Amino acid sequence: MNRKEFDKIERDPVTREELDEVMRQVLTAPMPDTKSENREPTREELNQKWKLVRK
C-alpha cells in the first residue's frame, strides 16, 4: 500500500473494547515451545495465517 494513499482510505473507528480485545488476543497467544531465537522458521510457521477477529 502506498503511504501517501493510506490516510485516504475510509475506516471504521476503533472502540476501546475492540482495542482491549486485540491486545488480549496478542498477549494471550500461545508461546512457542522452542528456546532458540536464532533459527530458521519451519514451513508450518511460514504458512501459518494470523487474523485478529473483531467481535
ABEGO torsion letter per residue (X at the ends): XBAAAAAABBBBBBBAAAAAAAAAAAAABBBBABABABBBBBAAAAABBBBBBBX
